[in-house]
Amino acid sequence: NGRMRPAVILDRDGTVIDGRTEISKIFSMVLGTSEEGALLVPDFLHGINCVRLDGKQWIVLENLTFLRCADAAVYVRDSQYVTLRTSTIIGGLYAFFATGVQTHHLLLEDNAWIPDPSEAMWKRIHWCEFKDGDLKAQAGALFASLDIPGGVIVRGNKVHNAFNGVRMDVSRARRERIPKGMSWIGKLNTNVEVYDNDFSFTRDNVLEPEFDATNWWFYGNRIRNAHAWFSFDGLYGGRWYI
């Protein structure tokens, strides 16, 4: 939480952080070890955030392995200058989830993200089950956010068998303030760069801003099999460079 130089969590021997809990064991016993059962981890906001940063600055998470963090491997709220680098994240919903109108300057680089090692999401379970069906709460992303100003860089990552790549949203409360003269348009989801990443078997969208997006850059990425590369429908903002 320093303001002058980064606080670093670093382990070159490869520290493993396992988010498995008693509730996940119960899910395994009830559902068995099938591919479909492996996806039914606790829903977002009711499971596990393996690393949670609230009101922190200048944090580097590096050379870590995250397993079965049911919600997010890294969850940040109202924090700035946070980096997730050269780490492996397997299982769970989000590799990195950010929220709060004071959250900005986030960097994800050279990570590997495999939320569904069973490949059932891509090969065996219908897209509609995740989009509108019983598995809607399991539709995660490498990077996802809610109500953050922006300043996000996602580069050099490898994403396999995921629902989304990068998805940034705006809450209903801040959407509905527009008619009351408290518009957030142009103040959230700004200045985003996504480049030099590998996206393989993406069940929904590789890049999906919601409601508002300003100054987004997407270049030098490699996409192999995706339901849709980009989703830019119904957006305020502009200046999107692809």
Secondary structure, DSSP 4 states (H G I P E B T S, - for coil): --SSS-EEEEEEEEEEEE---HHHHHHHHHHTT-HHHHH-PPPTTSS-EEEEEES-EEEEEEEEEEE--SSEEEEEES-EEEEEES-EEESSSEEEEEESTT-EEEEEES-EEES-TT-HHHHTS-HHHHHTSTTGGG--EEEEEES--EEEEEES-EEEEESEEEEEE--HHHHHTGGGT---TTTSSEEEEEES-EEEEEEEEEEEE-SEEEEEEEES-EEEEEEEEE--TT-EEEEEE-
